[in-house]
Amino acid sequence: MFMRNAWYVAASETELGEQLFAVKLLNEAVVLYRKGDGTPVALEDACPHRKLPLSLGRRQGDDIECGYHGLTFDCSGSCVRAPGSKHVPQGAKVRSYPLAVRYGLIWIWMGDAELADASKICHVPEWGDPAWGLNRGDSMVIPCNYLYMTDNLLDPSHVAWVHQSSFGSAACAQEPLQTTVTDVGVIVSRWMRDIEVAPFYAKFVKFSGNCDRKQHYEVHYPAQAIIKAIFTPAGTGSDAGPVHEQVFLMNSYNFMTPIDESTTRYYWFQVRNFDQGNEEVSRQFDEDVRHAFAEDRVVLAAVHQGMANKCSPNIDLASDSGPLRFRRNLAKLIAQEQPADLIPLVQARPQTAGV
């Protein structure tokens, strides 16, 4: 089951034009398109007659005409034309979904439309600030339940093994982690002192020699993550703020949209405090980050299959503290959305096989 009273990324702005764009979100079929004035629209992708996907129909101005018998729906989901009928049939309507546009992404509210509040979308204070460079990132489909991705994004230690040629270093294998539960999610973080700069970052830091490195992994309910990387010359790292003039700062914003219980669409972008206008640096960031996330993809797909088909119990490690707290609190939020007579059932069963 999924948390529905939340914002999820439905598409990037560049993906969506005036043509009908079919997506699956939280096991629901949705059709997206832009009106003539550019405003995005999201409707249930199923004609109420025989449930033919509206995405197999055609645009009629700002409306959608079903490709089976011509029932036509406006942007609110109301049927405005029913060929062969004197009146629009009762029940001839489809659900419409609230949308918001932020950070080059189109966000959709999958729950109660009256509760949709765009201020709840993950805040990116660096967006539009000329002091920060931006690489707009990308997206990929990962064949795993989204909770394995939130596990991964609350686990700084995994980089020591999964990302040895990019984000990881030997120090990442041993240093203890600190877990903090907040009102909106969970943070797992740590400082690593006087260590080598990991390969991905070594190309970009402006100082030489060892560093103090902070990993800050933060995930908000249900599936929005902020990963902050700080590299500063050894002996200068501090939680009081980036005090060294050559400090390297990179904040990675990551958004997971469950397609179904076994598949997730992953969106991301990064901001940085150096080489703000350097397109070659942005290109290198994009290339290297996608390569590292592809490493995660291989592992997470195998984890999903392994957990779904396990023949013996799995165990938890000390590094699982943050992910497990996140899962427990998210499960409570999901249960709160259920009718009272279903809450015991929701709390008693796992959210998907092996999760």
SULQUI-V774556 format. One record per residue. N is the residue number from 1. OMEGA is omega in whole degrees, -180 to 180 (999 if undefined). NEAR is the number of other ideal C-beta (glycine too) atoms within 8 Angstrom. D_FIRST is the distance of its C-alpha to the first C-alpha in Angstrom with 2 decimals. Layout:
N/OMEGA/NEAR/D_FIRST  N/OMEGA/NEAR/D_FIRST
//
This chain:
1/-175/5/0.00  2/171/9/3.78  3/-173/11/7.07  4/177/9/9.06  5/-175/9/12.39  6/176/12/13.34  7/175/10/15.58  8/175/13/14.86  9/179/12/17.73  10/-178/13/18.14  11/169/11/21.50  12/180/11/24.62  13/-178/9/27.52  14/179/5/29.61  15/-168/6/27.26  16/175/12/27.43  17/179/6/30.68  18/178/6/31.90  19/180/6/30.70  20/-173/12/27.49  21/-176/12/24.67  22/176/11/21.65  23/173/10/18.31  24/-176/9/14.77  25/178/13/12.09  26/-179/9/8.32  27/178/9/9.52  28/177/8/12.09  29/-177/10/15.77  30/174/15/17.81  31/180/16/21.53  32/170/14/23.23  33/176/14/26.97  34/171/10/29.64  35/-180/10/32.06  36/179/7/35.73  37/178/4/35.87  38/-180/6/33.10  39/179/6/30.40  40/-179/12/26.96  41/175/12/25.17  42/179/11/21.68  43/170/15/21.25  44/-175/13/19.01  45/-180/10/20.32  46/175/10/21.34  47/-177/13/24.64  48/-180/10/24.38  49/179/10/27.32  50/173/5/26.20  51/170/7/23.08  52/177/12/25.01  53/176/12/23.33  54/179/16/25.32  55/175/9/25.40  56/177/6/27.88  57/-177/13/30.08  58/175/7/32.31  59/168/11/33.03  60/-171/7/35.57  61/178/5/36.35  62/-180/8/33.27  63/175/12/31.85  64/176/14/30.08  65/178/12/31.83  66/-178/14/30.03  67/-179/7/31.72  68/-179/10/32.07  69/169/7/34.00  70/174/9/34.22  71/-173/15/32.05  72/-173/13/31.88  73/178/14/29.36  74/-174/9/30.07  75/177/9/28.00  76/-177/5/26.62  77/179/11/25.37  78/176/7/28.36  79/-178/12/30.40  80/179/8/33.89  81/178/10/35.57  82/-177/12/35.50  83/179/7/38.39  84/179/4/40.36  85/177/7/39.16  86/-179/2/41.26  87/174/5/38.27  88/-178/8/34.69  89/175/8/32.79  90/-180/3/30.74  91/179/5/27.04  92/178/10/27.94  93/176/9/25.54  94/-179/11/22.42  95/170/7/19.91  96/-175/12/21.00  97/174/12/19.04  98/178/8/20.66  99/173/12/21.77  100/178/10/23.66  101/179/8/25.77  102/168/8/26.09  103/-180/7/27.48  104/-178/7/27.92  105/176/12/24.25  106/-175/14/22.73  107/-179/14/19.77  108/176/14/17.50  109/-172/14/15.85  110/-176/12/12.77  111/-180/11/12.80  112/-175/7/15.88  113/-179/9/18.84  114/-179/4/21.10  115/-176/8/19.28  116/-178/10/19.58  117/-175/5/21.92  118/178/9/22.98  119/179/4/24.41  120/176/6/20.96  121/-179/9/20.89  122/-178/8/21.84  123/179/4/25.61  124/-173/9/27.91  125/-178/5/31.34  126/-174/10/33.15  127/179/8/32.32  128/-180/3/35.65  129/-178/7/37.70  130/178/4/40.61  131/-178/6/40.71  132/171/10/37.57  133/-175/13/37.37  134/161/11/34.32  135/-166/12/33.00  136/172/8/30.47  137/-170/10/28.42  138/174/8/26.44  139/174/9/23.11  140/175/10/21.91  141/-179/9/19.18  142/-176/13/18.03  143/177/7/16.78  144/173/13/14.25  145/-174/14/10.73  146/-180/12/11.01  147/173/11/11.01  148/177/13/14.19  149/175/15/15.58  150/173/16/15.11  151/-176/12/16.73  152/-177/11/19.48  153/170/11/20.10  154/-175/12/20.60  155/178/13/23.04  156/-174/11/26.51  157/-173/9/28.06  158/-177/11/26.57  159/-180/14/28.96  160/-176/13/31.86  161/-177/8/30.84  162/-172/10/28.64  163/-177/14/30.76  164/-179/7/34.26  165/-176/5/35.92  166/-173/13/34.11  167/-169/8/32.23  168/172/12/33.19  169/-178/11/36.37  170/-178/8/37.63  171/-177/11/37.22  172/-178/14/33.43  173/-167/7/33.40  174/-172/5/34.93  175/-179/8/34.66  176/-178/4/32.55  177/176/13/29.49  178/-178/7/29.00  179/179/10/25.60  180/176/8/25.24  181/180/6/22.40  182/178/7/22.68  183/-174/2/21.40  184/-179/5/19.20  185/-177/10/18.27  186/176/15/20.13  187/171/11/23.36  188/-174/15/24.91  189/175/13/28.50  190/167/11/31.95  191/171/10/35.48  192/-169/11/37.33  193/172/8/41.09  194/-179/7/43.89  195/176/13/42.06  196/175/8/42.37  197/-179/11/40.47  198/-171/14/37.72  199/-179/8/38.62  200/-173/10/36.34  201/-176/13/37.71  202/179/8/41.29  203/-167/6/41.98  204/-178/10/41.44  205/-174/10/42.51  206/179/6/45.90  207/178/9/47.33  208/178/2/48.57  209/-178/6/48.16  210/-176/8/45.46  211/158/15/42.78  212/-175/16/40.71  213/172/14/37.07  214/170/13/34.07  215/179/13/30.48  216/-178/11/28.09  217/-173/14/24.38  218/178/13/22.25  219/177/14/18.54  220/178/10/17.30  221/-2/12/13.87  222/-171/10/11.55  223/176/14/13.42  224/-173/12/17.13  225/175/15/19.79  226/-180/13/23.54  227/-178/12/25.68  228/177/12/29.30  229/178/14/32.17  230/174/13/35.57  231/-179/11/38.69  232/-178/14/42.01  233/-178/11/45.31  234/180/10/45.44  235/-177/7/46.37  236/-177/10/45.12  237/-177/11/41.39  238/175/6/40.47  239/177/5/37.60  240/179/4/40.16  241/-180/5/39.58  242/-173/8/40.73  243/-178/8/44.44  244/-175/9/45.79  245/-180/3/46.83  246/-180/9/45.53  247/176/12/42.02  248/177/15/39.33  249/173/11/36.14  250/177/11/33.15  251/-179/12/29.84  252/180/13/27.00  253/-170/14/24.17  254/-174/12/21.00  255/-179/14/17.97  256/176/14/14.85  257/177/14/13.06  258/171/15/10.19  259/173/10/11.68  260/-176/8/9.23  261/-174/10/7.78  262/-174/9/11.48  263/-177/11/13.12  264/172/13/13.57  265/-173/12/16.39  266/178/14/18.35  267/178/14/20.93  268/165/13/23.64  269/-179/12/27.13  270/170/13/29.66  271/-175/13/32.46  272/-176/17/35.59  273/-177/12/38.72  274/178/10/41.29  275/-171/8/42.69  276/-177/10/40.99  277/-175/5/42.66  278/-177/8/42.98  279/179/6/41.29  280/176/6/42.05  281/178/12/40.20  282/179/12/37.16  283/180/9/37.43  284/176/9/37.70  285/-178/11/34.69  286/-178/12/32.61  287/-176/8/33.88  288/179/10/33.52  289/179/13/30.05  290/177/10/28.70  291/-180/9/30.48  292/180/12/28.90  293/175/11/25.35  294/174/9/26.14  295/176/11/26.96  296/-177/11/23.51  297/-180/10/22.08  298/-177/8/24.09  299/-175/11/23.04  300/176/13/19.28  301/180/11/19.30  302/177/8/21.34  303/180/10/19.23  304/-180/14/16.10  305/-180/8/18.42  306/-180/9/20.16  307/180/12/17.26  308/-175/9/15.87  309/-175/7/19.44  310/179/9/20.86  311/178/3/23.79  312/-177/4/24.33  313/172/4/22.43  314/179/6/21.58  315/174/4/23.04  316/179/5/22.43  317/177/5/25.14  318/-179/5/26.49  319/179/9/25.06  320/-176/10/21.49  321/-179/10/22.06  322/178/15/20.66  323/-179/12/17.46  324/176/9/16.79  325/178/11/17.56  326/-179/15/15.25  327/-178/11/12.26  328/-178/8/13.44  329/177/11/13.97  330/178/13/10.74  331/178/11/9.01  332/179/8/11.70  333/177/11/11.14  334/180/13/7.56  335/-180/10/9.32  336/179/6/12.17  337/-175/9/10.64  338/171/10/10.20  339/-173/5/13.49  340/-176/5/15.61  341/179/4/15.81  342/-175/8/12.12  343/179/10/11.91  344/180/6/13.64  345/180/7/11.38  346/-177/12/8.20  347/-173/8/10.64  348/-173/5/12.23  349/176/6/9.98  350/-176/6/8.80  351/174/10/5.36  352/-178/9/7.40  353/178/7/11.10  354/-178/11/13.22  355/999/10/10.92
//
